[in-house]
Amino acid sequence: MSNPFEGLLGDFTLDAKERVSRVEEILLEIRETNKEDGKVLLDEAKRELHTLKGNAGMMGLKKLQGLAHEMEDDIVSLDTDDINLQNILTKLDQFILFLEEIQSGGKNEQETGASDLNRTEEEKGSVQVQGSIRVPFSALDELVDLLAEMVIFRNRLSDAVAKGGRTGTSLQDWEEVERARESLGKTLDYVQDRIMRLRMVPLKTLFGHLHRIVHDECLREGKEASFQADGGGTPMDKALLEVASEALGHIVRNAVIHGIESPEVREKTGKNRKGKIILSAATQNDEVQIDVEDDGAGIDLKVLTEAARKEGIEVSSSEALYSLLFSSGFSTREGIDISAGRGIGLAAAYTAVQRLGGMIEVISQFGAGSRFRLRLPLSISITRGILLRADNEEYVLPLSSVIESLHFQPGDGHQINKARVFTWRGRVIPLLDLGFTFGTAEGIRDKGYVIIMESGDKQRGLIVDDISGVREIVVKGLDKIVGNPPGISGATILGDGRVLLIIDPPGLVSLTPFVEARYC
């Protein structure tokens, strides 16, 4: 039986976490502002903590109320000329820890003030507010209105079908069915759009977390660095935001540990003692691009090459060397501590991003800094794709990666260094045969269609037998038994029940065109 207190506790926890995050964000921002602006920020932090204290008292959570009161006093006595945040930040961490323990049922009833809950063991921890988002009531109103329209059009469609069944299908009956279907389809499009918007969360919700990582790692490493962020209004699907949070956390931590030099070293090289870590985000087509840039030491390819040789790895290009940074267990750091040295961080970031059809690029200049660029799709659940056929097998290619489709005739393809290429808009781009890539072709294709696709700053021509059209598809992940085959990111089910594999553009682009030399 549901308990009213449980729902109220969920609302309180969600609100409390947002307020704690805002207080943390304010405290970390104070060091980057002037004294007057700092006082304004401190006043805002006091207001947030005062509200937090009152809400905790209303819920009967005395321990949280007392902790919020302590932090309020700490901020009042904070010296703006010599700001020491560590004590308050530690208490903020403790506050969050208490919240999570209460939420999961880990504290006793006297501490939570919930003596009337009488929950069973199975019911404990059922309030999962970590996955919650705030939804404007107006948005729910709009969905209810759209639902009413769907019911009307569904009834209209049912009546038209029933009438055709009684009297025999006439042209007039069929036209009425088609009109009802179109109306229902348009309404469904509206519903889909509004629901996808509800899943969108601004990227700025991650900024406080990343700023805290920079602060903590600088403290641990004895370094100084500021954190700047731009593009906080960039929307992302909440599921993708969680992946971005994991990946960006590893990349920002890596920037402090491996990128930013110690203040003494920076001074010797003519740099400011305090390093910079800059995050910028923007949307391009149907993807989010996030850059994390630092003005640190950059990546020394000689050191990277030496570390690769110690592992028995031989590489011939800077791009291949950079890719080693994302290999599990590979690290250029000799010592191992709580933050780095095991070669896991960037590998975890790469795996998290690649799992959802994204990619990470590295650009670095030794002595001047590095830039890590994340590319992620805007949404992972519903997308538009172009249906392709090769060797009687059908696939879906995300439409966002398609630039152009052209007829492919014998003689259109050429060979350079035993790799097939195609001249497109005055440029020579590599060609991949889709059937050969997935092992279904008996020979190389010399006619059909070529799809010009793009991933990052790379283009490829994809040769197929036929193009069946554009569909809106629901993206489904592959079963764990299947694993992660190269060039495939998931699957979808069409209206007639057919299951089609979804092509992974970053995966295809990473394949070498030279494998086609076997057919030459």
KESE-391968 format. One record per residue (C-alpha): chain; x, y, z. Coordinates in nm, 2 decimals. Layout:
BEGIN
[site 'A'; [X; Y; Z]]
...
This chain:
BEGIN
[site 'A'; [0.00; 0.00; 0.00]]
[site 'A'; [0.15; 0.34; -0.10]]
[site 'A'; [0.23; 0.58; 0.17]]
[site 'A'; [0.17; 0.96; 0.12]]
[site 'A'; [0.49; 1.04; 0.31]]
[site 'A'; [0.69; 0.85; 0.05]]
[site 'A'; [0.58; 1.07; -0.23]]
[site 'A'; [0.65; 1.38; -0.02]]
[site 'A'; [0.99; 1.25; 0.07]]
[site 'A'; [1.07; 1.20; -0.31]]
[site 'A'; [0.96; 1.56; -0.38]]
[site 'A'; [1.18; 1.69; -0.09]]
[site 'A'; [1.48; 1.49; -0.20]]
[site 'A'; [1.46; 1.61; -0.56]]
[site 'A'; [1.43; 1.97; -0.45]]
[site 'A'; [1.70; 1.94; -0.18]]
[site 'A'; [1.95; 1.80; -0.43]]
[site 'A'; [1.89; 2.08; -0.67]]
[site 'A'; [1.94; 2.34; -0.39]]
[site 'A'; [2.26; 2.17; -0.27]]
[site 'A'; [2.39; 2.17; -0.63]]
[site 'A'; [2.32; 2.54; -0.66]]
[site 'A'; [2.50; 2.62; -0.34]]
[site 'A'; [2.80; 2.41; -0.45]]
[site 'A'; [2.80; 2.59; -0.78]]
[site 'A'; [2.78; 2.93; -0.61]]
[site 'A'; [3.07; 2.85; -0.37]]
[site 'A'; [3.30; 2.74; -0.66]]
[site 'A'; [3.20; 3.04; -0.86]]
[site 'A'; [3.29; 3.29; -0.59]]
[site 'A'; [3.67; 3.25; -0.64]]
[site 'A'; [3.63; 3.36; -1.00]]
[site 'A'; [3.43; 3.68; -0.92]]
[site 'A'; [3.51; 4.02; -0.77]]
[site 'A'; [3.43; 4.10; -0.41]]
[site 'A'; [3.09; 4.28; -0.47]]
[site 'A'; [2.96; 4.00; -0.70]]
[site 'A'; [3.09; 3.75; -0.44]]
[site 'A'; [2.87; 3.91; -0.17]]
[site 'A'; [2.56; 3.88; -0.39]]
[site 'A'; [2.64; 3.51; -0.46]]
[site 'A'; [2.69; 3.44; -0.09]]
[site 'A'; [2.35; 3.60; -0.01]]
[site 'A'; [2.19; 3.37; -0.27]]
[site 'A'; [2.37; 3.07; -0.11]]
[site 'A'; [2.23; 3.17; 0.24]]
[site 'A'; [1.88; 3.19; 0.10]]
[site 'A'; [1.91; 2.85; -0.05]]
[site 'A'; [2.04; 2.70; 0.27]]
[site 'A'; [1.77; 2.87; 0.48]]
[site 'A'; [1.50; 2.72; 0.26]]
[site 'A'; [1.67; 2.39; 0.28]]
[site 'A'; [1.68; 2.41; 0.66]]
[site 'A'; [1.31; 2.50; 0.67]]
[site 'A'; [1.21; 2.22; 0.43]]
[site 'A'; [1.41; 1.96; 0.63]]
[site 'A'; [1.25; 2.07; 0.95]]
[site 'A'; [0.90; 2.04; 0.80]]
[site 'A'; [0.99; 1.68; 0.70]]
[site 'A'; [1.10; 1.61; 1.05]]
[site 'A'; [1.46; 1.54; 0.93]]
[site 'A'; [1.64; 1.69; 1.23]]
[site 'A'; [1.99; 1.58; 1.13]]
[site 'A'; [1.96; 1.74; 0.78]]
[site 'A'; [1.80; 2.05; 0.94]]
[site 'A'; [2.10; 2.09; 1.18]]
[site 'A'; [2.35; 2.04; 0.90]]
[site 'A'; [2.19; 2.30; 0.68]]
[site 'A'; [2.19; 2.54; 0.98]]
[site 'A'; [2.56; 2.47; 1.03]]
[site 'A'; [2.64; 2.55; 0.67]]
[site 'A'; [2.43; 2.87; 0.69]]
[site 'A'; [2.64; 2.98; 0.98]]
[site 'A'; [2.96; 2.89; 0.80]]
[site 'A'; [2.87; 3.11; 0.50]]
[site 'A'; [2.78; 3.40; 0.73]]
[site 'A'; [3.13; 3.38; 0.88]]
[site 'A'; [3.31; 3.32; 0.55]]
[site 'A'; [3.60; 3.55; 0.49]]
[site 'A'; [3.56; 3.69; 0.13]]
[site 'A'; [3.93; 3.80; 0.13]]
[site 'A'; [4.06; 3.45; 0.21]]
[site 'A'; [3.80; 3.20; 0.10]]
[site 'A'; [3.83; 2.85; 0.23]]
[site 'A'; [3.55; 2.64; 0.09]]
[site 'A'; [3.66; 2.29; 0.19]]
[site 'A'; [3.48; 2.28; 0.52]]
[site 'A'; [3.14; 2.38; 0.36]]
[site 'A'; [3.19; 2.15; 0.06]]
[site 'A'; [3.26; 1.86; 0.29]]
[site 'A'; [2.93; 1.93; 0.47]]
[site 'A'; [2.75; 1.95; 0.14]]
[site 'A'; [2.88; 1.61; 0.05]]
[site 'A'; [2.77; 1.48; 0.39]]
[site 'A'; [2.42; 1.63; 0.33]]
[site 'A'; [2.39; 1.45; 0.00]]
[site 'A'; [2.51; 1.13; 0.16]]
[site 'A'; [2.24; 1.16; 0.43]]
[site 'A'; [1.98; 1.23; 0.17]]
[site 'A'; [2.07; 0.91; -0.03]]
[site 'A'; [2.07; 0.70; 0.29]]
[site 'A'; [1.72; 0.83; 0.39]]
[site 'A'; [1.60; 0.78; 0.03]]
[site 'A'; [1.72; 0.42; 0.02]]
[site 'A'; [1.58; 0.34; 0.37]]
[site 'A'; [1.93; 0.31; 0.52]]
[site 'A'; [1.87; 0.54; 0.82]]
[site 'A'; [1.65; 0.44; 1.12]]
[site 'A'; [1.31; 0.58; 1.16]]
[site 'A'; [1.40; 0.83; 1.44]]
[site 'A'; [1.66; 0.99; 1.21]]
[site 'A'; [1.43; 1.01; 0.92]]
[site 'A'; [1.13; 1.12; 1.11]]
[site 'A'; [0.92; 0.87; 0.93]]
[site 'A'; [0.80; 0.64; 1.21]]
[site 'A'; [0.46; 0.60; 1.06]]
[site 'A'; [0.59; 0.46; 0.73]]
[site 'A'; [0.58; 0.09; 0.83]]
[site 'A'; [0.74; -0.01; 0.50]]
[site 'A'; [0.84; -0.36; 0.42]]
[site 'A'; [1.20; -0.45; 0.31]]
[site 'A'; [1.09; -0.47; -0.05]]
[site 'A'; [0.93; -0.12; -0.04]]
[site 'A'; [1.25; 0.04; 0.11]]
[site 'A'; [1.45; 0.23; -0.15]]
[site 'A'; [1.16; 0.24; -0.40]]
[site 'A'; [1.17; 0.62; -0.43]]
[site 'A'; [1.41; 0.66; -0.73]]
[site 'A'; [1.43; 1.04; -0.76]]
[site 'A'; [1.77; 1.03; -0.92]]
[site 'A'; [1.58; 0.95; -1.25]]
[site 'A'; [1.33; 1.23; -1.20]]
[site 'A'; [1.29; 1.55; -1.39]]
[site 'A'; [1.06; 1.85; -1.33]]
[site 'A'; [0.78; 1.88; -1.59]]
[site 'A'; [0.58; 2.21; -1.63]]
[site 'A'; [0.21; 2.15; -1.57]]
[site 'A'; [0.14; 2.33; -1.90]]
[site 'A'; [0.33; 2.06; -2.09]]
[site 'A'; [0.11; 1.79; -1.93]]
[site 'A'; [-0.20; 1.99; -2.02]]
[site 'A'; [-0.08; 2.00; -2.38]]
[site 'A'; [-0.03; 1.62; -2.38]]
[site 'A'; [-0.38; 1.56; -2.24]]
[site 'A'; [-0.52; 1.78; -2.52]]
[site 'A'; [-0.33; 1.58; -2.78]]
[site 'A'; [-0.44; 1.26; -2.63]]
[site 'A'; [-0.80; 1.37; -2.67]]
[site 'A'; [-0.74; 1.45; -3.03]]
[site 'A'; [-0.59; 1.10; -3.08]]
[site 'A'; [-0.90; 0.94; -2.94]]
[site 'A'; [-1.12; 1.14; -3.18]]
[site 'A'; [-0.91; 1.05; -3.48]]
[site 'A'; [-0.89; 0.68; -3.37]]
[site 'A'; [-1.27; 0.67; -3.35]]
[site 'A'; [-1.30; 0.84; -3.69]]
[site 'A'; [-1.06; 0.58; -3.84]]
[site 'A'; [-1.25; 0.29; -3.68]]
[site 'A'; [-1.59; 0.42; -3.80]]
[site 'A'; [-1.45; 0.46; -4.16]]
[site 'A'; [-1.31; 0.10; -4.16]]
[site 'A'; [-1.63; -0.04; -4.01]]
[site 'A'; [-1.84; 0.14; -4.27]]
[site 'A'; [-1.63; 0.01; -4.55]]
[site 'A'; [-1.66; -0.34; -4.41]]
[site 'A'; [-2.05; -0.32; -4.41]]
[site 'A'; [-2.11; -0.16; -4.75]]
[site 'A'; [-1.80; -0.28; -4.94]]
[site 'A'; [-1.50; -0.06; -4.99]]
[site 'A'; [-1.56; 0.23; -5.22]]
[site 'A'; [-1.33; 0.51; -5.33]]
[site 'A'; [-1.51; 0.75; -5.10]]
[site 'A'; [-1.47; 0.51; -4.80]]
[site 'A'; [-1.10; 0.46; -4.88]]
[site 'A'; [-1.05; 0.84; -4.90]]
[site 'A'; [-1.21; 0.88; -4.55]]
[site 'A'; [-0.99; 0.62; -4.41]]
[site 'A'; [-0.68; 0.79; -4.56]]
[site 'A'; [-0.79; 1.13; -4.42]]
[site 'A'; [-0.84; 0.98; -4.07]]
[site 'A'; [-0.50; 0.81; -4.09]]
[site 'A'; [-0.32; 1.13; -4.19]]
[site 'A'; [-0.49; 1.32; -3.91]]
[site 'A'; [-0.40; 1.06; -3.66]]
[site 'A'; [-0.04; 1.05; -3.79]]
[site 'A'; [0.00; 1.43; -3.75]]
[site 'A'; [-0.12; 1.42; -3.40]]
[site 'A'; [0.11; 1.13; -3.31]]
[site 'A'; [0.40; 1.34; -3.45]]
[site 'A'; [0.30; 1.62; -3.22]]
[site 'A'; [0.28; 1.38; -2.92]]
[site 'A'; [0.62; 1.24; -3.01]]
[site 'A'; [0.78; 1.58; -3.03]]
[site 'A'; [0.63; 1.70; -2.70]]
[site 'A'; [0.73; 1.38; -2.52]]
[site 'A'; [1.09; 1.40; -2.65]]
[site 'A'; [1.10; 1.76; -2.53]]
[site 'A'; [1.01; 1.64; -2.18]]
[site 'A'; [1.31; 1.41; -2.19]]
[site 'A'; [1.54; 1.70; -2.28]]
[site 'A'; [1.75; 1.85; -2.00]]
[site 'A'; [1.99; 2.15; -2.03]]
[site 'A'; [2.36; 2.06; -2.03]]
[site 'A'; [2.42; 2.32; -1.76]]
[site 'A'; [2.30; 2.07; -1.50]]
[site 'A'; [2.64; 1.91; -1.53]]
[site 'A'; [2.85; 2.22; -1.49]]
[site 'A'; [2.84; 2.23; -1.11]]
[site 'A'; [2.95; 1.86; -1.09]]
[site 'A'; [3.24; 1.92; -1.33]]
[site 'A'; [3.35; 2.24; -1.15]]
[site 'A'; [3.37; 2.04; -0.83]]
[site 'A'; [3.59; 1.78; -1.00]]
[site 'A'; [3.83; 2.05; -1.11]]
[site 'A'; [3.84; 2.19; -0.75]]
[site 'A'; [3.89; 1.86; -0.58]]
[site 'A'; [4.16; 1.73; -0.82]]
[site 'A'; [4.35; 2.06; -0.81]]
[site 'A'; [4.35; 2.04; -0.43]]
[site 'A'; [4.47; 1.68; -0.45]]
[site 'A'; [4.73; 1.74; -0.71]]
[site 'A'; [4.86; 2.08; -0.57]]
[site 'A'; [4.76; 2.26; -0.89]]
[site 'A'; [4.55; 2.57; -0.98]]
[site 'A'; [4.29; 2.58; -1.25]]
[site 'A'; [3.98; 2.77; -1.33]]
[site 'A'; [3.67; 2.61; -1.49]]
[site 'A'; [3.47; 2.80; -1.75]]
[site 'A'; [3.16; 2.67; -1.93]]
[site 'A'; [2.96; 2.79; -2.22]]
[site 'A'; [2.65; 2.65; -2.39]]
[site 'A'; [2.46; 2.55; -2.08]]
[site 'A'; [2.13; 2.58; -2.26]]
[site 'A'; [2.22; 2.30; -2.50]]
[site 'A'; [1.94; 2.04; -2.47]]
[site 'A'; [2.02; 1.67; -2.43]]
[site 'A'; [1.81; 1.36; -2.38]]
[site 'A'; [1.83; 1.28; -2.01]]
[site 'A'; [1.96; 0.93; -2.08]]
[site 'A'; [2.24; 1.08; -2.29]]
[site 'A'; [2.31; 1.34; -2.02]]
[site 'A'; [2.39; 1.07; -1.78]]
[site 'A'; [2.64; 0.92; -2.03]]
[site 'A'; [2.78; 1.27; -2.10]]
[site 'A'; [2.82; 1.32; -1.72]]
[site 'A'; [3.03; 1.00; -1.69]]
[site 'A'; [3.25; 1.08; -1.99]]
[site 'A'; [3.30; 1.45; -1.92]]
[site 'A'; [3.39; 1.37; -1.56]]
[site 'A'; [3.68; 1.14; -1.67]]
[site 'A'; [3.79; 1.39; -1.94]]
[site 'A'; [3.79; 1.69; -1.70]]
[site 'A'; [3.97; 1.49; -1.43]]
[site 'A'; [4.23; 1.39; -1.70]]
[site 'A'; [4.27; 1.76; -1.79]]
[site 'A'; [4.37; 1.84; -1.44]]
[site 'A'; [4.59; 1.54; -1.37]]
[site 'A'; [4.77; 1.50; -1.70]]
[site 'A'; [4.71; 1.83; -1.88]]
[site 'A'; [4.75; 2.13; -1.64]]
[site 'A'; [5.11; 2.17; -1.51]]
[site 'A'; [5.20; 2.26; -1.15]]
[site 'A'; [5.20; 2.64; -1.08]]
[site 'A'; [5.59; 2.64; -1.06]]
[site 'A'; [5.63; 2.47; -1.40]]
[site 'A'; [5.37; 2.70; -1.56]]
[site 'A'; [5.56; 3.01; -1.43]]
[site 'A'; [5.89; 2.87; -1.57]]
[site 'A'; [5.73; 2.83; -1.92]]
[site 'A'; [5.59; 3.18; -1.91]]
[site 'A'; [5.23; 3.08; -1.84]]
[site 'A'; [4.99; 3.21; -1.58]]
[site 'A'; [5.02; 3.00; -1.25]]
[site 'A'; [4.65; 2.92; -1.29]]
[site 'A'; [4.55; 2.70; -1.57]]
[site 'A'; [4.23; 2.71; -1.77]]
[site 'A'; [3.98; 2.43; -1.84]]
[site 'A'; [3.71; 2.55; -2.08]]
[site 'A'; [3.39; 2.35; -2.17]]
[site 'A'; [3.18; 2.46; -2.47]]
[site 'A'; [2.87; 2.29; -2.61]]
[site 'A'; [2.65; 2.34; -2.92]]
[site 'A'; [2.41; 2.15; -3.14]]
[site 'A'; [2.50; 2.06; -3.50]]
[site 'A'; [2.23; 1.89; -3.71]]
[site 'A'; [2.11; 1.61; -3.49]]
[site 'A'; [2.40; 1.58; -3.26]]
[site 'A'; [2.55; 1.76; -2.96]]
[site 'A'; [2.92; 1.87; -2.98]]
[site 'A'; [3.10; 1.92; -2.65]]
[site 'A'; [3.46; 2.05; -2.63]]
[site 'A'; [3.68; 2.03; -2.32]]
[site 'A'; [3.99; 2.23; -2.38]]
[site 'A'; [4.28; 2.31; -2.15]]
[site 'A'; [4.59; 2.53; -2.18]]
[site 'A'; [4.82; 2.27; -2.02]]
[site 'A'; [5.12; 2.08; -2.14]]
[site 'A'; [4.95; 1.91; -2.43]]
[site 'A'; [5.02; 1.55; -2.53]]
[site 'A'; [5.38; 1.46; -2.59]]
[site 'A'; [5.38; 1.21; -2.88]]
[site 'A'; [5.73; 1.09; -2.79]]
[site 'A'; [5.62; 0.99; -2.44]]
[site 'A'; [5.31; 0.83; -2.58]]
[site 'A'; [5.51; 0.64; -2.84]]
[site 'A'; [5.75; 0.52; -2.57]]
[site 'A'; [5.46; 0.41; -2.35]]
[site 'A'; [5.31; 0.22; -2.65]]
[site 'A'; [5.64; 0.04; -2.72]]
[site 'A'; [5.66; -0.07; -2.36]]
[site 'A'; [5.32; -0.23; -2.41]]
[site 'A'; [5.44; -0.39; -2.74]]
[site 'A'; [5.23; -0.16; -2.96]]
[site 'A'; [5.37; -0.01; -3.28]]
[site 'A'; [5.18; 0.29; -3.43]]
[site 'A'; [5.26; 0.50; -3.73]]
[site 'A'; [5.04; 0.81; -3.70]]
[site 'A'; [4.95; 1.07; -3.44]]
[site 'A'; [4.58; 0.98; -3.48]]
[site 'A'; [4.66; 0.61; -3.40]]
[site 'A'; [4.86; 0.73; -3.10]]
[site 'A'; [4.58; 0.94; -2.97]]
[site 'A'; [4.34; 0.64; -3.00]]
[site 'A'; [4.57; 0.46; -2.75]]
[site 'A'; [4.46; 0.70; -2.48]]
[site 'A'; [4.12; 0.53; -2.49]]
[site 'A'; [4.26; 0.18; -2.45]]
[site 'A'; [4.18; 0.01; -2.12]]
[site 'A'; [4.49; -0.02; -1.90]]
[site 'A'; [4.70; 0.21; -2.11]]
[site 'A'; [4.85; 0.50; -1.91]]
[site 'A'; [5.15; 0.73; -1.93]]
[site 'A'; [5.15; 0.80; -1.56]]
[site 'A'; [5.41; 0.59; -1.37]]
[site 'A'; [5.25; 0.61; -1.02]]
[site 'A'; [4.90; 0.49; -0.93]]
[site 'A'; [4.68; 0.69; -0.69]]
[site 'A'; [4.32; 0.74; -0.61]]
[site 'A'; [4.25; 0.95; -0.92]]
[site 'A'; [4.48; 0.82; -1.19]]
[site 'A'; [4.74; 0.58; -1.31]]
[site 'A'; [4.55; 0.27; -1.41]]
[site 'A'; [4.45; 0.37; -1.76]]
[site 'A'; [4.08; 0.33; -1.69]]
[site 'A'; [3.94; 0.69; -1.70]]
[site 'A'; [3.95; 0.78; -2.07]]
[site 'A'; [3.88; 0.42; -2.17]]
[site 'A'; [3.56; 0.43; -1.96]]
[site 'A'; [3.47; 0.77; -2.12]]
[site 'A'; [3.52; 0.63; -2.47]]
[site 'A'; [3.32; 0.31; -2.40]]
[site 'A'; [3.03; 0.52; -2.25]]
[site 'A'; [3.01; 0.75; -2.55]]
[site 'A'; [3.06; 0.48; -2.82]]
[site 'A'; [2.78; 0.27; -2.66]]
[site 'A'; [2.53; 0.53; -2.76]]
[site 'A'; [2.66; 0.60; -3.11]]
[site 'A'; [2.89; 0.89; -3.02]]
[site 'A'; [3.26; 0.95; -3.06]]
[site 'A'; [3.55; 1.13; -2.90]]
[site 'A'; [3.82; 1.32; -3.10]]
[site 'A'; [4.15; 1.45; -2.97]]
[site 'A'; [4.34; 1.75; -3.09]]
[site 'A'; [4.66; 1.85; -2.91]]
[site 'A'; [4.96; 2.07; -2.94]]
[site 'A'; [5.26; 1.99; -2.72]]
[site 'A'; [5.32; 2.27; -2.48]]
[site 'A'; [5.00; 2.46; -2.56]]
[site 'A'; [4.72; 2.23; -2.45]]
[site 'A'; [4.46; 1.97; -2.56]]
[site 'A'; [4.10; 1.95; -2.67]]
[site 'A'; [3.88; 1.65; -2.64]]
[site 'A'; [3.56; 1.67; -2.85]]
[site 'A'; [3.26; 1.46; -2.77]]
[site 'A'; [2.99; 1.40; -3.04]]
[site 'A'; [2.66; 1.26; -2.91]]
[site 'A'; [2.32; 1.22; -3.08]]
[site 'A'; [2.04; 1.46; -2.95]]
[site 'A'; [1.82; 1.16; -2.87]]
[site 'A'; [1.86; 0.78; -2.86]]
[site 'A'; [1.50; 0.65; -2.86]]
[site 'A'; [1.34; 0.77; -3.18]]
[site 'A'; [1.52; 0.89; -3.50]]
[site 'A'; [1.48; 0.91; -3.87]]
[site 'A'; [1.67; 0.67; -4.09]]
[site 'A'; [1.71; 0.58; -4.46]]
[site 'A'; [1.64; 0.22; -4.55]]
[site 'A'; [1.92; 0.05; -4.75]]
[site 'A'; [1.94; -0.29; -4.92]]
[site 'A'; [2.25; -0.49; -5.00]]
[site 'A'; [2.26; -0.86; -5.10]]
[site 'A'; [1.89; -0.90; -5.00]]
[site 'A'; [1.97; -0.77; -4.65]]
[site 'A'; [1.81; -0.45; -4.52]]
[site 'A'; [1.97; -0.19; -4.29]]
[site 'A'; [1.89; 0.15; -4.15]]
[site 'A'; [2.13; 0.44; -4.17]]
[site 'A'; [2.06; 0.74; -3.95]]
[site 'A'; [1.95; 1.02; -4.17]]
[site 'A'; [2.15; 1.28; -3.98]]
[site 'A'; [2.47; 1.13; -4.12]]
[site 'A'; [2.35; 1.13; -4.48]]
[site 'A'; [2.47; 1.42; -4.71]]
[site 'A'; [2.36; 1.29; -5.05]]
[site 'A'; [2.26; 0.98; -5.25]]
[site 'A'; [2.37; 0.92; -5.61]]
[site 'A'; [2.33; 0.65; -5.88]]
[site 'A'; [2.65; 0.45; -5.90]]
[site 'A'; [2.75; 0.32; -6.24]]
[site 'A'; [3.03; 0.10; -6.37]]
[site 'A'; [3.34; 0.32; -6.40]]
[site 'A'; [3.23; 0.56; -6.12]]
[site 'A'; [3.47; 0.40; -5.87]]
[site 'A'; [3.85; 0.42; -5.90]]
[site 'A'; [4.14; 0.27; -5.72]]
[site 'A'; [4.42; 0.45; -5.54]]
[site 'A'; [4.68; 0.24; -5.36]]
[site 'A'; [4.45; -0.06; -5.38]]
[site 'A'; [4.16; 0.12; -5.21]]
[site 'A'; [3.84; 0.21; -5.39]]
[site 'A'; [3.76; 0.58; -5.40]]
[site 'A'; [3.49; 0.81; -5.55]]
[site 'A'; [3.51; 1.16; -5.68]]
[site 'A'; [3.24; 1.37; -5.52]]
[site 'A'; [3.21; 1.75; -5.56]]
[site 'A'; [3.57; 1.77; -5.67]]
[site 'A'; [3.69; 1.57; -5.37]]
[site 'A'; [3.82; 1.21; -5.36]]
[site 'A'; [3.65; 1.01; -5.08]]
[site 'A'; [3.69; 0.64; -4.98]]
[site 'A'; [3.43; 0.39; -5.08]]
[site 'A'; [3.29; 0.11; -4.87]]
[site 'A'; [3.08; -0.17; -5.01]]
[site 'A'; [2.80; -0.24; -4.75]]
[site 'A'; [2.76; -0.60; -4.84]]
[site 'A'; [3.13; -0.67; -4.84]]
[site 'A'; [3.17; -0.48; -4.51]]
[site 'A'; [2.92; -0.71; -4.34]]
[site 'A'; [3.03; -1.03; -4.52]]
[site 'A'; [2.73; -1.09; -4.74]]
[site 'A'; [2.87; -1.00; -5.08]]
[site 'A'; [3.03; -1.25; -5.33]]
[site 'A'; [3.20; -0.97; -5.52]]
[site 'A'; [3.25; -0.60; -5.52]]
[site 'A'; [2.95; -0.40; -5.64]]
[site 'A'; [3.00; -0.18; -5.96]]
[site 'A'; [2.64; -0.04; -5.98]]
[site 'A'; [2.36; 0.06; -5.75]]
[site 'A'; [2.36; 0.36; -5.53]]
[site 'A'; [2.63; 0.54; -5.33]]
[site 'A'; [2.53; 0.71; -5.01]]
[site 'A'; [2.76; 1.00; -4.91]]
[site 'A'; [2.77; 0.99; -4.53]]
[site 'A'; [2.96; 1.20; -4.28]]
[site 'A'; [3.08; 1.14; -3.92]]
[site 'A'; [3.28; 1.41; -3.75]]
[site 'A'; [3.49; 1.57; -4.02]]
[site 'A'; [3.52; 1.25; -4.23]]
[site 'A'; [3.32; 1.14; -4.53]]
[site 'A'; [3.27; 0.80; -4.68]]
[site 'A'; [3.08; 0.67; -4.98]]
[site 'A'; [2.86; 0.37; -4.90]]
[site 'A'; [2.77; 0.14; -5.20]]
[site 'A'; [2.43; -0.04; -5.18]]
[site 'A'; [2.20; -0.21; -5.42]]
[site 'A'; [1.89; -0.01; -5.34]]
[site 'A'; [1.73; 0.27; -5.13]]
[site 'A'; [1.38; 0.19; -4.99]]
[site 'A'; [1.30; 0.53; -4.85]]
[site 'A'; [1.30; 0.72; -4.52]]
[site 'A'; [1.14; 0.60; -4.20]]
[site 'A'; [1.10; 0.71; -3.85]]
[site 'A'; [1.24; 0.43; -3.63]]
[site 'A'; [1.24; 0.33; -3.27]]
[site 'A'; [1.60; 0.25; -3.16]]
[site 'A'; [1.66; -0.07; -2.97]]
[site 'A'; [1.99; -0.19; -2.82]]
[site 'A'; [2.15; -0.51; -2.92]]
[site 'A'; [2.13; -0.81; -2.69]]
[site 'A'; [2.45; -0.87; -2.48]]
[site 'A'; [2.50; -1.20; -2.65]]
[site 'A'; [2.54; -1.02; -2.98]]
[site 'A'; [2.80; -0.78; -2.83]]
[site 'A'; [2.91; -0.47; -3.03]]
[site 'A'; [2.98; -0.57; -3.39]]
[site 'A'; [3.17; -0.30; -3.58]]
[site 'A'; [2.95; -0.08; -3.79]]
[site 'A'; [2.63; -0.17; -3.60]]
[site 'A'; [2.48; 0.04; -3.32]]
[site 'A'; [2.14; -0.12; -3.26]]
[site 'A'; [1.82; -0.26; -3.42]]
[site 'A'; [1.47; -0.15; -3.50]]
[site 'A'; [1.14; -0.32; -3.58]]
[site 'A'; [0.93; -0.20; -3.88]]
[site 'A'; [0.55; -0.19; -3.89]]
[site 'A'; [0.54; -0.53; -4.07]]
[site 'A'; [0.74; -0.70; -3.79]]
[site 'A'; [1.08; -0.71; -3.98]]
[site 'A'; [1.39; -0.65; -3.76]]
[site 'A'; [1.66; -0.43; -3.92]]
[site 'A'; [2.01; -0.35; -3.80]]
[site 'A'; [2.10; 0.01; -3.75]]
[site 'A'; [2.43; 0.12; -3.91]]
[site 'A'; [2.67; 0.30; -3.69]]
[site 'A'; [2.83; 0.59; -3.90]]
[site 'A'; [3.13; 0.65; -3.66]]
[site 'A'; [3.20; 0.28; -3.67]]
[site 'A'; [3.18; 0.26; -4.05]]
[site 'A'; [3.40; 0.57; -4.10]]
[site 'A'; [3.66; 0.41; -3.88]]
[site 'A'; [3.69; 0.11; -4.11]]
[site 'A'; [3.98; 0.12; -4.35]]
[site 'A'; [3.88; 0.12; -4.72]]
[site 'A'; [4.19; -0.08; -4.80]]
[site 'A'; [4.01; -0.41; -4.70]]
[site 'A'; [3.84; -0.39; -5.04]]
[site 'A'; [4.18; -0.46; -5.20]]
[site 'A'; [4.09; -0.83; -5.16]]
[site 'A'; [3.85; -0.80; -5.45]]
[site 'A'; [4.09; -0.62; -5.68]]
